Amino acid sequence: MSNESAPPFDRLVKALTSTISLKIVMAVTGLLGAGFVLFHMVGNLQVFIGPEALNNYAEFMQGLGGIKWVVRLGLLTILTLHVASAVALVQRNAAARPEGYAETKRKRTSLAAMYMAELGIVLLLFIVYHLGHFTIGWFHADLGYEAMETVDGVARHDLYEHVIHSFRQPAIAITYIVANLALAAHLAHGVTSMFKTVGFAAGRWRVPFEVLGPAFGVIIGLGNISMPLAVLTGLIGGN
């Protein structure tokens, strides 16, 4: 049966699961994910201002009510689509490789580009760990997860205390540092790839967008690892 004579639903499914469609899904979900990572980092960097600033931020985020769950479901959808499209593309690339591919000469590329799938697996595991640590309390609950403070007679969660107690543990701090270095590498290649997919990184804009990805990865990496490093070395939370 030709594509033209196939049922409309089948044609729609084929169009949505084509290689170019999957690359566009990866690009769009990656862009949205990168935006959230930046927002999340900026909020968390308030740990350097002090307990009140970080806890005010945490209270605001928790007080969003229904909006908070809409955002969470949206992020879960973005992550699911990003991972699913990545898996499908990796499988197609593997199936399309000739038998002698392993012996062919590799094109010049970065380590991040070569190991994007492996970096993605590390980040998936880290997301589960991070949510279980600071959001749900599955891990390290004895390190301040239930810590509370009273402000104007009202009790609220003391996120600052939880962060400080957690990152004072070398194993936890090092885990976060390694995971965020993986995130930085993933973003360094991924952001540039996103703009290439949607056609922005072309012509006179090719070089600026090729620089944007690594620059964004460095900013996110330095910002995120600065927090566990600052606590571990006593720069903040030392008293």
C-alpha positions in Angstrom: 0.0 0.0 0.0 1.4 3.4 -1.0 1.7 6.2 1.5 -1.0 8.1 -0.4 -3.5 5.3 -0.1 -2.8 4.6 3.6 -5.5 5.6 6.2 -5.2 9.2 7.4 -4.3 8.1 10.9 -1.5 5.9 9.7 -0.1 8.7 7.6 -0.3 11.1 10.6 1.6 8.6 12.8 4.2 8.1 10.1 4.7 11.8 9.7 4.9 12.4 13.5 7.5 9.6 13.9 9.7 10.5 10.9 13.3 11.2 11.6 12.9 14.9 11.0 9.9 15.1 13.3 11.7 13.3 16.0 14.7 15.7 15.7 12.3 18.6 15.9 10.7 17.1 19.1 14.1 16.7 20.6 15.0 20.3 19.7 11.9 21.9 21.1 11.8 19.8 24.3 15.5 20.3 24.7 15.0 24.1 24.5 12.2 24.0 27.0 14.3 21.8 29.3 17.3 24.1 29.0 15.1 27.1 30.0 13.9 25.2 33.1 17.4 24.3 34.1 18.5 27.9 33.9 15.4 29.1 35.9 16.0 26.3 38.5 19.7 27.2 38.9 19.0 31.0 39.3 16.5 30.2 42.0 18.8 27.8 43.9 21.7 30.2 43.7 19.9 32.3 46.3 21.5 29.9 48.8 24.5 32.4 48.6 22.3 35.2 49.8 21.2 33.4 52.9 18.5 31.2 54.6 15.7 33.8 54.2 16.2 34.3 50.5 16.3 30.6 49.7 13.4 29.7 52.0 11.3 32.5 50.6 11.9 31.2 47.1 11.0 27.6 48.2 7.9 28.9 49.9 6.8 30.8 46.8 7.3 27.8 44.6 5.4 25.5 47.0 2.6 28.1 47.3 1.8 28.0 43.5 -0.8 25.3 44.2 -2.4 23.9 41.0 0.0 25.8 38.8 2.9 23.9 40.4 1.3 20.6 39.4 0.6 21.8 35.9 4.3 22.8 35.6 5.4 19.4 37.0 3.2 17.5 34.5 4.5 19.7 31.7 8.1 19.0 32.7 7.4 15.3 32.9 5.9 15.4 29.4 8.9 17.3 28.1 11.3 14.8 29.6 9.3 11.8 28.3 9.1 13.2 24.8 12.8 14.1 24.8 13.9 10.7 26.0 11.5 8.8 23.7 12.6 10.7 20.6 16.3 10.3 21.6 15.9 6.5 22.0 14.1 6.2 18.7 16.8 8.2 16.9 19.6 6.2 18.4 17.9 3.0 17.4 17.5 4.2 13.8 21.1 5.4 13.6 22.3 2.0 14.8 20.1 0.2 12.3 21.3 2.4 9.5 25.0 1.8 10.2 26.9 -0.4 7.6 28.6 -3.5 8.8 32.1 -2.0 8.6 31.1 1.1 10.5 33.3 0.4 13.4 36.4 0.4 11.2 35.5 3.6 9.4 37.2 6.8 10.2 35.4 8.9 12.9 34.5 12.4 12.0 36.0 15.1 14.1 33.6 15.8 17.0 33.5 16.6 20.7 33.5 14.0 23.5 30.1 15.3 24.5 28.7 14.7 21.0 30.2 11.1 21.0 28.6 10.2 24.4 25.3 12.1 24.4 23.3 8.9 25.0 25.5 7.9 27.9 25.3 11.4 29.4 21.5 11.2 29.0 21.4 8.0 31.0 23.5 9.6 33.8 21.2 12.6 33.8 18.0 10.4 34.0 19.4 8.6 37.0 20.4 11.9 38.6 16.9 13.4 38.1 15.4 10.5 40.0 18.0 10.9 42.7 17.6 14.7 42.9 13.8 14.4 43.2 14.1 11.7 45.7 16.6 13.8 47.7 15.1 17.3 47.8 11.5 16.9 46.7 10.1 13.6 47.9 12.5 12.7 50.7 13.3 9.2 49.6 17.0 9.7 50.2 18.9 11.4 53.0 15.8 12.3 54.9 17.9 12.5 58.1 19.8 15.4 56.7 17.2 18.1 57.2 14.4 17.1 54.9 11.8 17.7 57.6 13.6 20.8 59.0 11.2 23.6 59.8 11.6 27.3 60.7 9.0 29.7 62.0 8.5 33.1 60.3 5.9 35.5 61.9 4.4 32.6 63.8 4.0 30.4 60.7 6.0 27.3 60.2 7.6 26.5 56.8 10.1 24.1 55.4 13.7 25.1 56.0 15.2 24.2 52.6 18.4 26.1 53.4 19.1 23.8 56.4 18.5 20.7 54.2 20.9 22.0 51.5 23.6 22.8 54.0 23.4 19.5 55.9 23.3 17.5 52.6 26.2 19.1 50.9 28.4 18.9 54.0 28.5 15.2 53.2 31.4 14.7 50.7 29.7 11.8 48.9 26.5 13.8 48.2 28.4 16.9 47.2 30.7 15.0 44.8 27.6 13.2 43.3 26.0 16.5 42.5 29.3 17.9 41.1 29.8 15.0 38.8 26.2 14.9 37.7 26.2 18.7 36.9 29.4 18.3 34.9 27.6 15.7 32.9 24.6 18.1 32.5 27.0 20.9 31.4 28.5 18.6 28.7 25.1 17.5 27.6 23.9 21.1 27.2 27.1 22.2 25.6 26.5 20.0 22.6 22.7 19.8 22.8 21.9 23.5 22.7 24.0 24.0 19.5 22.3 20.9 18.0 18.9 22.3 18.8 19.5 25.5 16.9 21.0 23.5 14.0 17.9 21.4 13.8 15.5 24.3 13.6 17.8 26.0 11.1 19.1 28.9 13.2 22.8 27.8 13.3 23.4 28.4 9.6 25.1 31.0 7.4 26.5 33.9 9.2 24.7 32.8 12.4 26.5 29.4 12.4 29.5 30.4 14.5 27.5 32.5 17.1 25.2 29.6 17.7 28.0 27.0 17.8 29.6 29.2 20.6 26.2 29.6 22.4 25.9 25.9 23.3 29.3 25.5 25.0 28.9 28.9 26.7 25.5 27.9 28.1 26.9 24.6 29.3 29.7 26.3 31.1 27.4 28.8 32.8 25.0 26.1 34.0 27.9 23.9 35.1 29.7 26.5 37.1 26.5 27.8 38.7 25.3 24.4 39.8 28.6 23.0 41.1 29.3 26.3 42.9 26.7 25.4 45.5 27.9 22.0 46.7 31.5 23.2 46.5 30.7 26.3 48.6 29.0 24.2 51.3 31.7 21.5 51.2 34.5 24.0 51.7 32.6 26.0 54.3 32.2 29.1 52.2 28.5 29.1 53.1 26.7 27.4 56.0 29.9 27.2 58.0 28.5 28.3 61.3 
